[in-house]
Amino acid sequence: MFNSIIISLSPIFLLFLILQNSDSAKQCYSGQNKRYVQKQCSSGSLDIDYVCHKYSCEEGRSPFVLRTCAPKSAVQCNAGSRICLFSKGKGKCHVCDKDFCND
């Protein structure tokens, strides 16, 4: 009886693992403007969920697009928004949780 309970719970546990890991990016684009590359977000040593950021700063003294990955718990597009504010631009932050979703 115990084995049948374990067997019946296995698909549920597997589904839980899939759903648990599906809302986190493992790889994002990283760089500025048209110079960006693929980057692995985690070194694998810590169990941190990551998201991809794409920050677009328009107008102002120096428009730019900044792409990076960051911990899900971090302030969204913090660096990009500060630079954009300093250059008197208007910024937009896009945050997503799939691999390479910040293109």
Phi and psi restraints in degrees (range 20) as a CNS / XPLOR table:
assign (resid 1 and name C) (resid 2 and name N)
       (resid 2 and name CA) (resid 2 and name C) 1.0 -60.2 20.0 2
assign (resid 2 and name N) (resid 2 and name CA)
       (resid 2 and name C) (resid 3 and name N) 1.0 -42.0 20.0 2
assign (resid 2 and name C) (resid 3 and name N)
       (resid 3 and name CA) (resid 3 and name C) 1.0 -62.8 20.0 2
assign (resid 3 and name N) (resid 3 and name CA)
       (resid 3 and name C) (resid 4 and name N) 1.0 -38.4 20.0 2
assign (resid 3 and name C) (resid 4 and name N)
       (resid 4 and name CA) (resid 4 and name C) 1.0 -67.5 20.0 2
assign (resid 4 and name N) (resid 4 and name CA)
       (resid 4 and name C) (resid 5 and name N) 1.0 -32.4 20.0 2
assign (resid 4 and name C) (resid 5 and name N)
       (resid 5 and name CA) (resid 5 and name C) 1.0 -67.4 20.0 2
assign (resid 5 and name N) (resid 5 and name CA)
       (resid 5 and name C) (resid 6 and name N) 1.0 -43.7 20.0 2
assign (resid 5 and name C) (resid 6 and name N)
       (resid 6 and name CA) (resid 6 and name C) 1.0 -63.0 20.0 2
assign (resid 6 and name N) (resid 6 and name CA)
       (resid 6 and name C) (resid 7 and name N) 1.0 -44.0 20.0 2
assign (resid 6 and name C) (resid 7 and name N)
       (resid 7 and name CA) (resid 7 and name C) 1.0 -63.5 20.0 2
assign (resid 7 and name N) (resid 7 and name CA)
       (resid 7 and name C) (resid 8 and name N) 1.0 -40.6 20.0 2
assign (resid 7 and name C) (resid 8 and name N)
       (resid 8 and name CA) (resid 8 and name C) 1.0 -72.1 20.0 2
assign (resid 8 and name N) (resid 8 and name CA)
       (resid 8 and name C) (resid 9 and name N) 1.0 -26.5 20.0 2
assign (resid 8 and name C) (resid 9 and name N)
       (resid 9 and name CA) (resid 9 and name C) 1.0 -83.9 20.0 2
assign (resid 9 and name N) (resid 9 and name CA)
       (resid 9 and name C) (resid 10 and name N) 1.0 -18.5 20.0 2
assign (resid 9 and name C) (resid 10 and name N)
       (resid 10 and name CA) (resid 10 and name C) 1.0 -57.8 20.0 2
assign (resid 10 and name N) (resid 10 and name CA)
       (resid 10 and name C) (resid 11 and name N) 1.0 -48.0 20.0 2
assign (resid 10 and name C) (resid 11 and name N)
       (resid 11 and name CA) (resid 11 and name C) 1.0 -62.4 20.0 2
assign (resid 11 and name N) (resid 11 and name CA)
       (resid 11 and name C) (resid 12 and name N) 1.0 -35.3 20.0 2
assign (resid 11 and name C) (resid 12 and name N)
       (resid 12 and name CA) (resid 12 and name C) 1.0 -66.6 20.0 2
assign (resid 12 and name N) (resid 12 and name CA)
       (resid 12 and name C) (resid 13 and name N) 1.0 -43.8 20.0 2
assign (resid 12 and name C) (resid 13 and name N)
       (resid 13 and name CA) (resid 13 and name C) 1.0 -62.8 20.0 2
assign (resid 13 and name N) (resid 13 and name CA)
       (resid 13 and name C) (resid 14 and name N) 1.0 -41.9 20.0 2
assign (resid 13 and name C) (resid 14 and name N)
       (resid 14 and name CA) (resid 14 and name C) 1.0 -62.7 20.0 2
assign (resid 14 and name N) (resid 14 and name CA)
       (resid 14 and name C) (resid 15 and name N) 1.0 -43.8 20.0 2
assign (resid 14 and name C) (resid 15 and name N)
       (resid 15 and name CA) (resid 15 and name C) 1.0 -61.8 20.0 2
assign (resid 15 and name N) (resid 15 and name CA)
       (resid 15 and name C) (resid 16 and name N) 1.0 -40.8 20.0 2
assign (resid 15 and name C) (resid 16 and name N)
       (resid 16 and name CA) (resid 16 and name C) 1.0 -60.2 20.0 2
assign (resid 16 and name N) (resid 16 and name CA)
       (resid 16 and name C) (resid 17 and name N) 1.0 -44.6 20.0 2
assign (resid 16 and name C) (resid 17 and name N)
       (resid 17 and name CA) (resid 17 and name C) 1.0 -62.9 20.0 2
assign (resid 17 and name N) (resid 17 and name CA)
       (resid 17 and name C) (resid 18 and name N) 1.0 -41.5 20.0 2
assign (resid 17 and name C) (resid 18 and name N)
       (resid 18 and name CA) (resid 18 and name C) 1.0 -63.9 20.0 2
assign (resid 18 and name N) (resid 18 and name CA)
       (resid 18 and name C) (resid 19 and name N) 1.0 -46.7 20.0 2
assign (resid 18 and name C) (resid 19 and name N)
       (resid 19 and name CA) (resid 19 and name C) 1.0 -67.4 20.0 2
assign (resid 19 and name N) (resid 19 and name CA)
       (resid 19 and name C) (resid 20 and name N) 1.0 -35.5 20.0 2
assign (resid 19 and name C) (resid 20 and name N)
       (resid 20 and name CA) (resid 20 and name C) 1.0 -62.1 20.0 2
assign (resid 20 and name N) (resid 20 and name CA)
       (resid 20 and name C) (resid 21 and name N) 1.0 -38.3 20.0 2
assign (resid 20 and name C) (resid 21 and name N)
       (resid 21 and name CA) (resid 21 and name C) 1.0 -96.3 20.0 2
assign (resid 21 and name N) (resid 21 and name CA)
       (resid 21 and name C) (resid 22 and name N) 1.0 0.4 20.0 2
assign (resid 21 and name C) (resid 22 and name N)
       (resid 22 and name CA) (resid 22 and name C) 1.0 -84.9 20.0 2
assign (resid 22 and name N) (resid 22 and name CA)
       (resid 22 and name C) (resid 23 and name N) 1.0 -14.5 20.0 2
assign (resid 22 and name C) (resid 23 and name N)
       (resid 23 and name CA) (resid 23 and name C) 1.0 -105.6 20.0 2
assign (resid 23 and name N) (resid 23 and name CA)
       (resid 23 and name C) (resid 24 and name N) 1.0 38.7 20.0 2
assign (resid 23 and name C) (resid 24 and name N)
       (resid 24 and name CA) (resid 24 and name C) 1.0 -145.8 20.0 2
assign (resid 24 and name N) (resid 24 and name CA)
       (resid 24 and name C) (resid 25 and name N) 1.0 135.2 20.0 2
assign (resid 24 and name C) (resid 25 and name N)
       (resid 25 and name CA) (resid 25 and name C) 1.0 -84.3 20.0 2
assign (resid 25 and name N) (resid 25 and name CA)
       (resid 25 and name C) (resid 26 and name N) 1.0 137.5 20.0 2
assign (resid 25 and name C) (resid 26 and name N)
       (resid 26 and name CA) (resid 26 and name C) 1.0 -97.2 20.0 2
assign (resid 26 and name N) (resid 26 and name CA)
       (resid 26 and name C) (resid 27 and name N) 1.0 -30.2 20.0 2
assign (resid 26 and name C) (resid 27 and name N)
       (resid 27 and name CA) (resid 27 and name C) 1.0 -140.0 20.0 2
assign (resid 27 and name N) (resid 27 and name CA)
       (resid 27 and name C) (resid 28 and name N) 1.0 141.5 20.0 2
assign (resid 27 and name C) (resid 28 and name N)
       (resid 28 and name CA) (resid 28 and name C) 1.0 -137.7 20.0 2
assign (resid 28 and name N) (resid 28 and name CA)
       (resid 28 and name C) (resid 29 and name N) 1.0 168.4 20.0 2
assign (resid 28 and name C) (resid 29 and name N)
       (resid 29 and name CA) (resid 29 and name C) 1.0 -82.8 20.0 2
assign (resid 29 and name N) (resid 29 and name CA)
       (resid 29 and name C) (resid 30 and name N) 1.0 145.9 20.0 2
assign (resid 29 and name C) (resid 30 and name N)
       (resid 30 and name CA) (resid 30 and name C) 1.0 -138.9 20.0 2
assign (resid 30 and name N) (resid 30 and name CA)
       (resid 30 and name C) (resid 31 and name N) 1.0 131.1 20.0 2
assign (resid 30 and name C) (resid 31 and name N)
       (resid 31 and name CA) (resid 31 and name C) 1.0 148.2 20.0 2
assign (resid 31 and name N) (resid 31 and name CA)
       (resid 31 and name C) (resid 32 and name N) 1.0 -171.4 20.0 2
assign (resid 31 and name C) (resid 32 and name N)
       (resid 32 and name CA) (resid 32 and name C) 1.0 -123.6 20.0 2
assign (resid 32 and name N) (resid 32 and name CA)
       (resid 32 and name C) (resid 33 and name N) 1.0 141.7 20.0 2
assign (resid 32 and name C) (resid 33 and name N)
       (resid 33 and name CA) (resid 33 and name C) 1.0 53.5 20.0 2
assign (resid 33 and name N) (resid 33 and name CA)
       (resid 33 and name C) (resid 34 and name N) 1.0 -124.6 20.0 2
assign (resid 33 and name C) (resid 34 and name N)
       (resid 34 and name CA) (resid 34 and name C) 1.0 -92.5 20.0 2
assign (resid 34 and name N) (resid 34 and name CA)
       (resid 34 and name C) (resid 35 and name N) 1.0 1.4 20.0 2
assign (resid 34 and name C) (resid 35 and name N)
       (resid 35 and name CA) (resid 35 and name C) 1.0 -102.4 20.0 2
assign (resid 35 and name N) (resid 35 and name CA)
       (resid 35 and name C) (resid 36 and name N) 1.0 84.6 20.0 2
assign (resid 35 and name C) (resid 36 and name N)
       (resid 36 and name CA) (resid 36 and name C) 1.0 -137.9 20.0 2
assign (resid 36 and name N) (resid 36 and name CA)
       (resid 36 and name C) (resid 37 and name N) 1.0 152.6 20.0 2
assign (resid 36 and name C) (resid 37 and name N)
       (resid 37 and name CA) (resid 37 and name C) 1.0 -131.9 20.0 2
assign (resid 37 and name N) (resid 37 and name CA)
       (resid 37 and name C) (resid 38 and name N) 1.0 166.0 20.0 2
assign (resid 37 and name C) (resid 38 and name N)
       (resid 38 and name CA) (resid 38 and name C) 1.0 -73.4 20.0 2
assign (resid 38 and name N) (resid 38 and name CA)
       (resid 38 and name C) (resid 39 and name N) 1.0 139.5 20.0 2
assign (resid 38 and name C) (resid 39 and name N)
       (resid 39 and name CA) (resid 39 and name C) 1.0 -139.1 20.0 2
assign (resid 39 and name N) (resid 39 and name CA)
       (resid 39 and name C) (resid 40 and name N) 1.0 135.5 20.0 2
assign (resid 39 and name C) (resid 40 and name N)
       (resid 40 and name CA) (resid 40 and name C) 1.0 -79.2 20.0 2
assign (resid 40 and name N) (resid 40 and name CA)
       (resid 40 and name C) (resid 41 and name N) 1.0 128.9 20.0 2
assign (resid 40 and name C) (resid 41 and name N)
       (resid 41 and name CA) (resid 41 and name C) 1.0 -73.6 20.0 2
assign (resid 41 and name N) (resid 41 and name CA)
       (resid 41 and name C) (resid 42 and name N) 1.0 -38.2 20.0 2
assign (resid 41 and name C) (resid 42 and name N)
       (resid 42 and name CA) (resid 42 and name C) 1.0 -118.2 20.0 2
assign (resid 42 and name N) (resid 42 and name CA)
       (resid 42 and name C) (resid 43 and name N) 1.0 148.1 20.0 2
assign (resid 42 and name C) (resid 43 and name N)
       (resid 43 and name CA) (resid 43 and name C) 1.0 -81.8 20.0 2
assign (resid 43 and name N) (resid 43 and name CA)
       (resid 43 and name C) (resid 44 and name N) 1.0 -8.8 20.0 2
assign (resid 43 and name C) (resid 44 and name N)
       (resid 44 and name CA) (resid 44 and name C) 1.0 93.0 20.0 2
assign (resid 44 and name N) (resid 44 and name CA)
       (resid 44 and name C) (resid 45 and name N) 1.0 -7.4 20.0 2
assign (resid 44 and name C) (resid 45 and name N)
       (resid 45 and name CA) (resid 45 and name C) 1.0 -82.6 20.0 2
assign (resid 45 and name N) (resid 45 and name CA)
       (resid 45 and name C) (resid 46 and name N) 1.0 -25.4 20.0 2
assign (resid 45 and name C) (resid 46 and name N)
       (resid 46 and name CA) (resid 46 and name C) 1.0 -118.1 20.0 2
assign (resid 46 and name N) (resid 46 and name CA)
       (resid 46 and name C) (resid 47 and name N) 1.0 148.7 20.0 2
assign (resid 46 and name C) (resid 47 and name N)
       (resid 47 and name CA) (resid 47 and name C) 1.0 -94.1 20.0 2
assign (resid 47 and name N) (resid 47 and name CA)
       (resid 47 and name C) (resid 48 and name N) 1.0 79.1 20.0 2
assign (resid 47 and name C) (resid 48 and name N)
       (resid 48 and name CA) (resid 48 and name C) 1.0 -118.4 20.0 2
assign (resid 48 and name N) (resid 48 and name CA)
       (resid 48 and name C) (resid 49 and name N) 1.0 137.0 20.0 2
assign (resid 48 and name C) (resid 49 and name N)
       (resid 49 and name CA) (resid 49 and name C) 1.0 -84.5 20.0 2
assign (resid 49 and name N) (resid 49 and name CA)
       (resid 49 and name C) (resid 50 and name N) 1.0 135.3 20.0 2
assign (resid 49 and name C) (resid 50 and name N)
       (resid 50 and name CA) (resid 50 and name C) 1.0 -116.3 20.0 2
assign (resid 50 and name N) (resid 50 and name CA)
       (resid 50 and name C) (resid 51 and name N) 1.0 155.5 20.0 2
assign (resid 50 and name C) (resid 51 and name N)
       (resid 51 and name CA) (resid 51 and name C) 1.0 -130.4 20.0 2
assign (resid 51 and name N) (resid 51 and name CA)
       (resid 51 and name C) (resid 52 and name N) 1.0 158.5 20.0 2
assign (resid 51 and name C) (resid 52 and name N)
       (resid 52 and name CA) (resid 52 and name C) 1.0 -95.7 20.0 2
assign (resid 52 and name N) (resid 52 and name CA)
       (resid 52 and name C) (resid 53 and name N) 1.0 140.5 20.0 2
assign (resid 52 and name C) (resid 53 and name N)
       (resid 53 and name CA) (resid 53 and name C) 1.0 -116.7 20.0 2
assign (resid 53 and name N) (resid 53 and name CA)
       (resid 53 and name C) (resid 54 and name N) 1.0 142.8 20.0 2
assign (resid 53 and name C) (resid 54 and name N)
       (resid 54 and name CA) (resid 54 and name C) 1.0 -134.7 20.0 2
assign (resid 54 and name N) (resid 54 and name CA)
       (resid 54 and name C) (resid 55 and name N) 1.0 114.5 20.0 2
assign (resid 54 and name C) (resid 55 and name N)
       (resid 55 and name CA) (resid 55 and name C) 1.0 -112.1 20.0 2
assign (resid 55 and name N) (resid 55 and name CA)
       (resid 55 and name C) (resid 56 and name N) 1.0 124.5 20.0 2
assign (resid 55 and name C) (resid 56 and name N)
       (resid 56 and name CA) (resid 56 and name C) 1.0 -112.3 20.0 2
assign (resid 56 and name N) (resid 56 and name CA)
       (resid 56 and name C) (resid 57 and name N) 1.0 124.4 20.0 2
assign (resid 56 and name C) (resid 57 and name N)
       (resid 57 and name CA) (resid 57 and name C) 1.0 -112.4 20.0 2
assign (resid 57 and name N) (resid 57 and name CA)
       (resid 57 and name C) (resid 58 and name N) 1.0 118.3 20.0 2
assign (resid 57 and name C) (resid 58 and name N)
       (resid 58 and name CA) (resid 58 and name C) 1.0 -111.7 20.0 2
assign (resid 58 and name N) (resid 58 and name CA)
       (resid 58 and name C) (resid 59 and name N) 1.0 158.2 20.0 2
assign (resid 58 and name C) (resid 59 and name N)
       (resid 59 and name CA) (resid 59 and name C) 1.0 62.4 20.0 2
assign (resid 59 and name N) (resid 59 and name CA)
       (resid 59 and name C) (resid 60 and name N) 1.0 -151.0 20.0 2
assign (resid 59 and name C) (resid 60 and name N)
       (resid 60 and name CA) (resid 60 and name C) 1.0 65.8 20.0 2
assign (resid 60 and name N) (resid 60 and name CA)
       (resid 60 and name C) (resid 61 and name N) 1.0 -170.0 20.0 2
assign (resid 60 and name C) (resid 61 and name N)
       (resid 61 and name CA) (resid 61 and name C) 1.0 -76.5 20.0 2
assign (resid 61 and name N) (resid 61 and name CA)
       (resid 61 and name C) (resid 62 and name N) 1.0 -30.7 20.0 2
assign (resid 61 and name C) (resid 62 and name N)
       (resid 62 and name CA) (resid 62 and name C) 1.0 -148.6 20.0 2
assign (resid 62 and name N) (resid 62 and name CA)
       (resid 62 and name C) (resid 63 and name N) 1.0 90.0 20.0 2
assign (resid 62 and name C) (resid 63 and name N)
       (resid 63 and name CA) (resid 63 and name C) 1.0 -61.4 20.0 2
assign (resid 63 and name N) (resid 63 and name CA)
       (resid 63 and name C) (resid 64 and name N) 1.0 147.7 20.0 2
assign (resid 63 and name C) (resid 64 and name N)
       (resid 64 and name CA) (resid 64 and name C) 1.0 -159.0 20.0 2
assign (resid 64 and name N) (resid 64 and name CA)
       (resid 64 and name C) (resid 65 and name N) 1.0 164.9 20.0 2
assign (resid 64 and name C) (resid 65 and name N)
       (resid 65 and name CA) (resid 65 and name C) 1.0 -126.1 20.0 2
assign (resid 65 and name N) (resid 65 and name CA)
       (resid 65 and name C) (resid 66 and name N) 1.0 129.4 20.0 2
assign (resid 65 and name C) (resid 66 and name N)
       (resid 66 and name CA) (resid 66 and name C) 1.0 -121.1 20.0 2
assign (resid 66 and name N) (resid 66 and name CA)
       (resid 66 and name C) (resid 67 and name N) 1.0 126.9 20.0 2
assign (resid 66 and name C) (resid 67 and name N)
       (resid 67 and name CA) (resid 67 and name C) 1.0 -118.4 20.0 2
assign (resid 67 and name N) (resid 67 and name CA)
       (resid 67 and name C) (resid 68 and name N) 1.0 140.0 20.0 2
assign (resid 67 and name C) (resid 68 and name N)
       (resid 68 and name CA) (resid 68 and name C) 1.0 -165.8 20.0 2
assign (resid 68 and name N) (resid 68 and name CA)
       (resid 68 and name C) (resid 69 and name N) 1.0 170.7 20.0 2
assign (resid 68 and name C) (resid 69 and name N)
       (resid 69 and name CA) (resid 69 and name C) 1.0 -113.7 20.0 2
assign (resid 69 and name N) (resid 69 and name CA)
       (resid 69 and name C) (resid 70 and name N) 1.0 151.5 20.0 2
assign (resid 69 and name C) (resid 70 and name N)
       (resid 70 and name CA) (resid 70 and name C) 1.0 -150.1 20.0 2
assign (resid 70 and name N) (resid 70 and name CA)
       (resid 70 and name C) (resid 71 and name N) 1.0 156.3 20.0 2
assign (resid 70 and name C) (resid 71 and name N)
       (resid 71 and name CA) (resid 71 and name C) 1.0 -57.9 20.0 2
assign (resid 71 and name N) (resid 71 and name CA)
       (resid 71 and name C) (resid 72 and name N) 1.0 142.7 20.0 2
assign (resid 71 and name C) (resid 72 and name N)
       (resid 72 and name CA) (resid 72 and name C) 1.0 -58.0 20.0 2
assign (resid 72 and name N) (resid 72 and name CA)
       (resid 72 and name C) (resid 73 and name N) 1.0 -30.5 20.0 2
assign (resid 72 and name C) (resid 73 and name N)
       (resid 73 and name CA) (resid 73 and name C) 1.0 -81.1 20.0 2
assign (resid 73 and name N) (resid 73 and name CA)
       (resid 73 and name C) (resid 74 and name N) 1.0 -8.4 20.0 2
assign (resid 73 and name C) (resid 74 and name N)
       (resid 74 and name CA) (resid 74 and name C) 1.0 -74.3 20.0 2
assign (resid 74 and name N) (resid 74 and name CA)
       (resid 74 and name C) (resid 75 and name N) 1.0 160.7 20.0 2
assign (resid 74 and name C) (resid 75 and name N)
       (resid 75 and name CA) (resid 75 and name C) 1.0 -64.7 20.0 2
assign (resid 75 and name N) (resid 75 and name CA)
       (resid 75 and name C) (resid 76 and name N) 1.0 132.0 20.0 2
assign (resid 75 and name C) (resid 76 and name N)
       (resid 76 and name CA) (resid 76 and name C) 1.0 -70.3 20.0 2
assign (resid 76 and name N) (resid 76 and name CA)
       (resid 76 and name C) (resid 77 and name N) 1.0 125.9 20.0 2
assign (resid 76 and name C) (resid 77 and name N)
       (resid 77 and name CA) (resid 77 and name C) 1.0 52.7 20.0 2
assign (resid 77 and name N) (resid 77 and name CA)
       (resid 77 and name C) (resid 78 and name N) 1.0 37.1 20.0 2
assign (resid 77 and name C) (resid 78 and name N)
       (resid 78 and name CA) (resid 78 and name C) 1.0 -58.9 20.0 2
assign (resid 78 and name N) (resid 78 and name CA)
       (resid 78 and name C) (resid 79 and name N) 1.0 -50.3 20.0 2
assign (resid 78 and name C) (resid 79 and name N)
       (resid 79 and name CA) (resid 79 and name C) 1.0 -64.5 20.0 2
assign (resid 79 and name N) (resid 79 and name CA)
       (resid 79 and name C) (resid 80 and name N) 1.0 -46.2 20.0 2
assign (resid 79 and name C) (resid 80 and name N)
       (resid 80 and name CA) (resid 80 and name C) 1.0 -61.4 20.0 2
assign (resid 80 and name N) (resid 80 and name CA)
       (resid 80 and name C) (resid 81 and name N) 1.0 -41.6 20.0 2
assign (resid 80 and name C) (resid 81 and name N)
       (resid 81 and name CA) (resid 81 and name C) 1.0 -67.2 20.0 2
assign (resid 81 and name N) (resid 81 and name CA)
       (resid 81 and name C) (resid 82 and name N) 1.0 -35.5 20.0 2
assign (resid 81 and name C) (resid 82 and name N)
       (resid 82 and name CA) (resid 82 and name C) 1.0 -68.2 20.0 2
assign (resid 82 and name N) (resid 82 and name CA)
       (resid 82 and name C) (resid 83 and name N) 1.0 -42.8 20.0 2
assign (resid 82 and name C) (resid 83 and name N)
       (resid 83 and name CA) (resid 83 and name C) 1.0 -64.5 20.0 2
assign (resid 83 and name N) (resid 83 and name CA)
       (resid 83 and name C) (resid 84 and name N) 1.0 -42.8 20.0 2
assign (resid 83 and name C) (resid 84 and name N)
       (resid 84 and name CA) (resid 84 and name C) 1.0 -64.1 20.0 2
assign (resid 84 and name N) (resid 84 and name CA)
       (resid 84 and name C) (resid 85 and name N) 1.0 -43.0 20.0 2
assign (resid 84 and name C) (resid 85 and name N)
       (resid 85 and name CA) (resid 85 and name C) 1.0 -60.8 20.0 2
assign (resid 85 and name N) (resid 85 and name CA)
       (resid 85 and name C) (resid 86 and name N) 1.0 -42.0 20.0 2
assign (resid 85 and name C) (resid 86 and name N)
       (resid 86 and name CA) (resid 86 and name C) 1.0 -62.6 20.0 2
assign (resid 86 and name N) (resid 86 and name CA)
       (resid 86 and name C) (resid 87 and name N) 1.0 -36.4 20.0 2
assign (resid 86 and name C) (resid 87 and name N)
       (resid 87 and name CA) (resid 87 and name C) 1.0 -90.5 20.0 2
assign (resid 87 and name N) (resid 87 and name CA)
       (resid 87 and name C) (resid 88 and name N) 1.0 8.9 20.0 2
assign (resid 87 and name C) (resid 88 and name N)
       (resid 88 and name CA) (resid 88 and name C) 1.0 61.1 20.0 2
assign (resid 88 and name N) (resid 88 and name CA)
       (resid 88 and name C) (resid 89 and name N) 1.0 37.8 20.0 2
assign (resid 88 and name C) (resid 89 and name N)
       (resid 89 and name CA) (resid 89 and name C) 1.0 -99.5 20.0 2
assign (resid 89 and name N) (resid 89 and name CA)
       (resid 89 and name C) (resid 90 and name N) 1.0 179.2 20.0 2
assign (resid 89 and name C) (resid 90 and name N)
       (resid 90 and name CA) (resid 90 and name C) 1.0 -114.1 20.0 2
assign (resid 90 and name N) (resid 90 and name CA)
       (resid 90 and name C) (resid 91 and name N) 1.0 122.9 20.0 2
assign (resid 90 and name C) (resid 91 and name N)
       (resid 91 and name CA) (resid 91 and name C) 1.0 -112.0 20.0 2
assign (resid 91 and name N) (resid 91 and name CA)
       (resid 91 and name C) (resid 92 and name N) 1.0 155.1 20.0 2
assign (resid 91 and name C) (resid 92 and name N)
       (resid 92 and name CA) (resid 92 and name C) 1.0 -133.7 20.0 2
assign (resid 92 and name N) (resid 92 and name CA)
       (resid 92 and name C) (resid 93 and name N) 1.0 134.8 20.0 2
assign (resid 92 and name C) (resid 93 and name N)
       (resid 93 and name CA) (resid 93 and name C) 1.0 -112.9 20.0 2
assign (resid 93 and name N) (resid 93 and name CA)
       (resid 93 and name C) (resid 94 and name N) 1.0 127.0 20.0 2
assign (resid 93 and name C) (resid 94 and name N)
       (resid 94 and name CA) (resid 94 and name C) 1.0 -116.3 20.0 2
assign (resid 94 and name N) (resid 94 and name CA)
       (resid 94 and name C) (resid 95 and name N) 1.0 124.6 20.0 2
assign (resid 94 and name C) (resid 95 and name N)
       (resid 95 and name CA) (resid 95 and name C) 1.0 -120.6 20.0 2
assign (resid 95 and name N) (resid 95 and name CA)
       (resid 95 and name C) (resid 96 and name N) 1.0 133.1 20.0 2
assign (resid 95 and name C) (resid 96 and name N)
       (resid 96 and name CA) (resid 96 and name C) 1.0 -143.1 20.0 2
assign (resid 96 and name N) (resid 96 and name CA)
       (resid 96 and name C) (resid 97 and name N) 1.0 162.3 20.0 2
assign (resid 96 and name C) (resid 97 and name N)
       (resid 97 and name CA) (resid 97 and name C) 1.0 -121.8 20.0 2
assign (resid 97 and name N) (resid 97 and name CA)
       (resid 97 and name C) (resid 98 and name N) 1.0 22.9 20.0 2
assign (resid 97 and name C) (resid 98 and name N)
       (resid 98 and name CA) (resid 98 and name C) 1.0 -112.8 20.0 2
assign (resid 98 and name N) (resid 98 and name CA)
       (resid 98 and name C) (resid 99 and name N) 1.0 155.3 20.0 2
assign (resid 98 and name C) (resid 99 and name N)
       (resid 99 and name CA) (resid 99 and name C) 1.0 -60.1 20.0 2
assign (resid 99 and name N) (resid 99 and name CA)
       (resid 99 and name C) (resid 100 and name N) 1.0 133.0 20.0 2
assign (resid 99 and name C) (resid 100 and name N)
       (resid 100 and name CA) (resid 100 and name C) 1.0 55.7 20.0 2
assign (resid 100 and name N) (resid 100 and name CA)
       (resid 100 and name C) (resid 101 and name N) 1.0 33.4 20.0 2
assign (resid 100 and name C) (resid 101 and name N)
       (resid 101 and name CA) (resid 101 and name C) 1.0 -85.0 20.0 2
assign (resid 101 and name N) (resid 101 and name CA)
       (resid 101 and name C) (resid 102 and name N) 1.0 -2.0 20.0 2
assign (resid 101 and name C) (resid 102 and name N)
       (resid 102 and name CA) (resid 102 and name C) 1.0 -104.4 20.0 2
assign (resid 102 and name N) (resid 102 and name CA)
       (resid 102 and name C) (resid 103 and name N) 1.0 39.4 20.0 2
